[in-house]
Amino acid sequence: MWTVRGLIPAMMPSLLHLLLLLLGSACQLGTAMPSEERHRLRDQVVEMFDHAYQNYMDHAYPADELMPLTCRGRVRGLEPSRGDVDDALGKFSLTLIDTLDTLALLNKTVEFEAAVRRVLKDVRLDNDIVVSVFETNIRVLGGLLGGHSMAVLLREGGRHMLWYQDELLHMAKDLGLRLLPAFNTSSGLPYPRVNLRHGVQGPETRTGTETDTCTACAGTIILEFAALSRFTGDPVFEEHARRALDFLWEKRQRNSNLVGTTINIHSGEWVRRDSGVGAGIDSYYEYLLKAYVLLGDDLFLQRFNIHYASIMKYISQPPLLLDVHIHKPLLPARTWMDSLLAFFPGLQVLKGDIRPAIETHEMLYQVTKKHNFLPEAFTTDFRVHWAQHPLRPEFAESTYFLYKATRDPYYLEAGRTVLENLNRFARVPCGLAAMKDVRTGSHEDRMDSFFLAEMFKYLYLLFAEEEDLPFDVEDYIFTTEAHLLPLSLSTALRSQAPSTDNNTALPVTGEELDDSNFDWTCPNTRLLFPDPSFPRTLREPIRSAVDKSCHVASSRSEPGIGRAPLRARDFMASNPEHLELLRRMGVSLIHLKDGRVQLVQHATQAVSPVAAEDGMRFMQEMMELSSQQQKEQLPPRAVQIVSHPFFGRVVLTAGPAQFGMDLSKSSTGVQGFVVVAEPYSGCTELANAALVTGRIALLQRGQCMFAEKARHIQRAGAIGGIVIDDNEGSSSDTAPLFQMAGDGRSTDDVTLPLLFLFHKEGNILLEALREYREVEVLLSDKARDRAALYKGKVLPSYLQESSGDPDGQEGDCTAEEQDHAAPSLSIPVDQSQATTEENDKSDVVKEEPGAEEKSADHEGGEEPAGDGETSSQSIDSLLADWKEDLEAFQQMEKDEL
């Protein structure tokens, strides 16, 4: 929480008063939002929170999280494993605990009191289950401490919680003691996981065997543990958290003053040496500065400032925040950014460095407007790299802090964009669902606890007036999970002085202690905003840069033919014009005996340096498509339920077929009511052909080829088909999508679209059909705007269109430009890999030499004569870099999701 009073706990009152006046005099930039509109948005935040929270309580509690598509709770062990993501779940009603202080902040005092009673009555912490130390600390321990802070506040008010006797604090201490065994290492860095009942006891408890942890996982402990120590008077928790931070500081790279992403908890060696401000590191930096704010210890501020100077020197390239190697900080480590770094502008506000905060936030805002949500990862030219969006709150967090610092109504408009996109695209009947793919609008059956803990806090604070708040938020600091800890803890006595051990103390001399490192962190707004247009002048160039990533026809003539360079997604190996473009870019195509094609570039054979550069970009794109194909295999399609009571709010991830209508080339998709085919397998002529005519047939996988099913429903008059997996429990959450192959002969006769749903998604559709009988769906390449689906019919208020764009600018790309900016993964890499099996029998796709393949097999085959060795090394280097990116992102998912 950015608060002037918290930034410098030892400030004299007169100086504090002056700074408050300065902040209060920030220029009113742009056109102010009418108070009536702010109130409407504030109330909408509360209504959306109620929708999400009540559905959790009605359909999920006491489970840890709500599954909003299937309207039930996610219980660990009963649902298919999601890997490390499930380590946040501990059978301790996670969402309820994580939401406690949100209830208090939103003036829901009665609900807060009832929720506290439920936690005390129902929640058990002695479960024989392995959980993430990091997630349990920030979500559960932080939630209990935030709830305790609110309960004490209400009790002291004399009207509510008069019965409360610090029970949440007792639970918090119990949990803290259950986490402490994880810190029993020679380094003081905690094991990443602990068993709540048995601690760390080796393989028998599936703990104690890990060697690595992420920097954020070990460095995001101090706020909660120090608060627990100061609330209870037991110093053991703060001591362990400080020891872990001391060790991380000691292991920083001394030349760059950066830390890596993953560290060996025993030896202190860096396992991953890439450094950024996103996943795996993010909250380590956050907690150094906030530990100074909360605890008043200058040591934390000194360390943060030294790190921050290096971040601004090597990582921050406004508006971008790039990853670098800690030993070679001028060398980029990846070509994309992850969404977790969106918190950083908010931290820069806390630091008082507003200019780069404005610039980076604007870049993030433009990416958000382009794709409706911030993708999990996006490239440095603002294309989608990883398409999920699990309703992360970091962008809303930075938006709130920038508004608080500048009072620029532009940030109210940014918050409105976030709010309306959540309502339009994520809201479903049983809550709000994470986005499986921001390009298609498909959903994931997931509503993480942090959505209730953070998103609604920041949006409410953004739109609320001071009199709307039940207490002064300036008296609290927000943890990384947005839990509220009182700044009064800074006056609580510690049991011992800060460590002055030679291994942890700062050097007394040297460049690191330049006076500029210890500037006060309060921003002087008179200097920051010399004129009312200042923030806008920072935003304009960034908006233009992001807009340019919506690719339009290029005027450049190289590599020839008066058109833009060939893009990998458009390449067809049988197109003579494309082959000529390859030749001009210095790219050779070799037909292999197995029917695939191999691409090799010789930059020296390109017709010009510009063409050689285009060729290198083409090869890199081709490798990207190849790697994405292996990861996700094929582009998803969308099945959007548009009838009552769904109104387009439920979007299911579907896989396409290699034959039939290509929905990516249809502007409208195919819309119709669904009916179950008889027989369900669709392997013979349909008995209910009259009912199927003009409708979309539902079929079960198995017993015959996909193309055969398509022909049978097409003869019956169906306008489309959906094949539902017969493998019980299968889900797009845990399995890659695939496209349905043909039957080895021409499928030109199949003209309707056929999509594939895994068992879980298919059951959602079948359950809707059982309950409502008449269910209408839209088959398309991506979810459609809901208002457009109803052709002028009146919609519920939460489905209405969003209003104009701030600053009077057109923020979004056209639909066509968006398709170019965020291409779907529709290019097959290798038909033998892309083809799936139907009923354990391969739906064979015959691969003839010279077939139209968009493959980049860069490892086999002979190279043409010439500069082959140099070219091979160049291609191998590119491929290695791309594989490293993929591995880094996979590790990122494990580090901190």
Buried (B, 14 or more C-beta within 10 A) or exposed (E): BBBBBBBBBEBEEEEBEBBBEBBEEBBEBBEEBEEEBBBBBBEBBBEBBBBBBEBBBEBBBBBBBBBBBBBBBBBBEEBEEBEBBBBBBBBBBBBBBBBBBBBBBBBBBEBBBEBBEBBEEEBEBEBEBBBBBBBBBBBBBBBBBBBBBBBBBBBEEEEBBEEBEBBBBBBBBEBBBBBBBBBEBEBBBBBBBBBBBBBBBEEEBBBBEBBBBBBBBBBBBBBBBBBBBBBBEBBBBBBBBBBBBBBBBBBBBEEBBBBBBBBBBEEBEBBBBBBBBBBBBBBBBBBBBBBBBBBBBEBBBBBBBBBBBBBBBBBBBBBBBBBBBBBBBEEBBBBBBBBBBBBBBBBBBBBBBBEBBBBBBBBBBBBBBBBBBBBBBBBBEBBBBBBBBBBBBBBBBBBBBBBBBBBBBBBBBBBBBBBBBBBBBBBBBBBBBBBBBBBBBBBBBBBBBBBBBBBBBBBBBBBBEEEBBBBEBBBBBBBBBBBBBBBEBBEBEBEEEBBEEEEBBBEEEEEBBEEEBEEEBBBEBEEBBEEEEBBBEBBBEBBEBBBEBBBEEEEEEBBBEEBBBBBBBEBEBEBEEBBBBBBBBBBBBBBBEEBBBBBBBBBEBBBBEBBBBBBBBBBBBBBBBBBBBBEBBBBBBBBBBBBEEBBBBBBBBBBBBBBBBBBBEEEEBBBBBBBBBBBBBBBEEBEBBEBBBEBBBBBBBBBBBBBBBBBBBBEBBBBBBBBBBBEEEBBBBBBBBBBBBBBEEEBEEBEBBBBBBBBBBBBBBBEBBEEBEEBBBBBBBBBBEBBEBEEEEEBEEBBBEEEEEBBEBEBBBEEEBBBBBBBBBBBBBBBBBBBBEBBEEEBBBEBEEEBEBBBBBBEEBEBEEBBBEEBBEBBEEBBEBBEEBBEBBEBBBBBBB
